Each structure stands twice: as C-alpha cells, then as structure tokens.
C-alpha cells in the first residue's frame, strides 16, 4: 500500500559511499517490498567518492542544489559530466562512475530501478576511499586518447558511454493536467532506460485527477510545497500528509491523487520503474477532469 516516509525520521548512511550522506527514503526497510530504491544524497564542497558500478540496476539522478562533476568510464577513458541544479543524470548498470566536488555543497535525489535495497544493487567499488588530495584529483583527469593514425580521438571513439546528462526536461502540460510534468529520463532522452524520472509542478490549490498505474510503481520526493494525498478507492479514501522533505511510495494499481493545500507552487521529483516511457505505465483515471 502507499507509504509516506519523512526525511526527519531517517538516519543518514555515511559508510556506503563516503564522504556522501545518503538518506534511503524508499526501500524494503521503509515501505515493505519495494521495486525501487529512492534516496537523497548530500555532499560537501570538496567531496570525492570512490568510483564504482552497479551490477543489478540502472540509476537515475536529479540534482536539487550544487554543481559537481561525475566521472564516467574505465581508467583508460574517464569522461566528465558537469552537473548543475535542475539536471538529470542516467547511469546504466555496469557503468563505472563517481563524483568530484567543485566547491559547492550538493544535494540530489537518486533512484535505483528494479531492486529494493542498496545491497541488491550489487555495487562494486573499483578504488579505495579518497583522502581528497590534489594528487587524487589529478589521477582522475581524462587522459589523451590516440587513434591508430596517431590523431587525437574523441571521447566517443575512446569509449562509448551510455551515461547521459539531460539538462532541459521535456515539459508536458497535458500528461497530468493541471500539473506541469518535466520528463528528464525516458525513452525520448535515453535508449531503453528501464525507468522514467521527472519533475512535477502543481499550482497553488491545484488538484490532479485520481488514477492508478497498471505497469509501474512510483516513488516521489517533495522538494517544495504541502499536499494532501488521496489514496484508495471512492468508498475507502485515505488522506495522507505529504510535505517538504517527504518521500512517498505508491505500488502499481494503487489509486492516488493529490491536492496542493499550500498557497505556493508545489514541486517534486518522481520515478517510475520497469518502464521506458510514461505511456508504458498505462495511467487509468477513476474520475473525470477536476473543474
């Protein structure tokens, strides 16, 4: 059933990917049997985490605050993705990656698709923890690549990464009217991502139509605003408080909707897993458009 998890009730994990602090909002421990892991990661201005890869899951990220660089690819072909607030990042299973701070505190929301815990991700670290020295940073700079004819190769020639940086979400004003949906990761931006990740803006006092998804579980994190969630069928609607800093997990088939009870726009990030586009989720409305 639908479950709301409050950030204030979570304890930060500082040992899985040091020096990051990770709050696991949606996982087996918080919502029962989950089909994804959604969490919030914070890091300091000069962070450098161990490069690693995940055997069992694709990863989506949405950057809330801060700029940093994500390093992708093996040692012989390290590429850089310069990430800014509002950006999405997609990292497929098996893709080596890590992050280097650029002088700002950073905050992001991530989603592991199709698993229920960090242990199920099959995370493999390929280097020891860093002491954040300039020597370490220099070691991770992308080397100069040469083709067979001696000319400098492009990064695409050196290593064909499937990791993607998506800067401008594809805005959709129809999918969840009156909400404005920003699709960052889906089949329009990434080939077969196995997840859909985006943002949603709800006007003050706005309400969306109650519905359910046939093929997709959904997780959300509330960045701004205050909603009342309406969960369940007409004869048994349960109201849940959904405020800034809250996660919510809604399994496939669970009827849900929301009312913005704040006097300002609401803003959240969401993730569907097991599908490549919102259309594959098959949204079924259980009420007419809200007038």
Protein Blocks (a to p, Z undefined) as FASTA:
>chain_A
ZZdddfklpccdfklmccbdcddfbcfklnopafbdcddddddfkbccdddddfkbccdd
ddfbdcddddeddfklccdddddehiacdddehiacddddehiacddddddehiabfkln
opacfbdcdehiaklmmmmpccddddfkopacdfklmoccfbdcdfbdcddfklmocbdc
ddfbdckloghklpacddddddehiacdddddfkbccddddfbdcddddedjfklcccdd
ddehiacdddehiacddddfbfbdcddddddehiabfklnopadfbdcdZZ
